Amino acid sequence: MTSFLDLSRDGIALAGPGNDGRVRQAHRTFEWMAAAFAAAPPLTAGPDGAAHQADDTAEHTEQDEHTGRKR
């Protein structure tokens, strides 16, 4: 994200006032994404080795033995 923010910031400077609308909007989007990632809970490795979002507040779920779906 930092690289995209740097590139879009440079693009705004290169485009100059009045010509930077699309680059400025991209920069705002990257700022929003960086803030969203920073506020997200950390990822942890699950028993299968895949990354899962940590959620200490989630209720325990059981798996239906017939359908395999969580309930």
VENPEBEL-V945888 format. One record per pair of residues at least 12 apart in sequence whose C-alpha atoms are under 8 Angstrom apart, sorted by the first residue. I is the first residue (numbers start at 0). J is the second residue. Records with the same first field share a line. If there is no record, write none. Layout:
I->J + J
This chain:
0->29 + 32 + 33
1->33
3->26 + 29
4->26 + 29 + 30
7->22 + 23 + 25 + 26
8->23 + 26
10->22
11->23
40->52 + 53 + 54
41->53
